[in-house]
Amino acid sequence: MKQISFRMGLLALLACGLFAVAASKAVAQDAAATYKAKCAMCHGADGKGGKMGTKDFASPEIKSQTDAQLTEAITKGKGKMPAYEGKLKDTEIKDLVTYIRNLAK
């Protein structure tokens, strides 16, 4: 009986892990689509910047910013960058910060 319970628990854990991986891929795809629609025109598809004076996400200046600072820049806007508060959900902004961090790698 203990062996069956252990196996069921293991299968449940494995199923949860697979679901989490699938969900994170979906979130990454959503963030990529949001980035392409809202950010790429100025920041470049690869995050290298250049247009309108935008910085490369891999630059030390941007990499040194905290997630909270990046979130605030997206939410409230900065310089010529428009504010996305009310236009994007908080979760979309959080996912964009993660996406930007991955572009900087």
Residue, then its C-alpha position, 0 to 999 in steps of 0.5 A: m500500500k505504501q508503494i502505491s501511495f509513493r508512486m501516486g505522489l511521484l506521478a502527481l509531482l511529475a504532472c505538476g512539474l510538466f504543467a509548470v514547464a508548459a505554463s512558463k513556456a506560454v508566459a514566455q511566448d506571451a511576453a515575447a508577443t507583448y515585447k514585439a508589439k509594444c517595445a521592439m520598435c524602439h528597443g529593437a527585436d534583440g534588445k540592443g536599442g539604438k533607436m530614439g536613444t534607447k540603451d542596449f538591455a545588456s549594457p551595465e547601466i540597464k543590467s544594474q537596475t533592479d526589477a522594481q526600477l524596470t517595472e517602474a519605467i515600464t509602468k510610469g514611462k521614462g523620458k520618451m518612453p510612454a507609460y503602460e500603466g492601465k494598458l498592460k496588466d501587472t503580470e504582463i509588465k512583470d513578464l516583460v521584465t523577465y523577458i528583458r532580462n533574458l534578452a540581456k543575456 
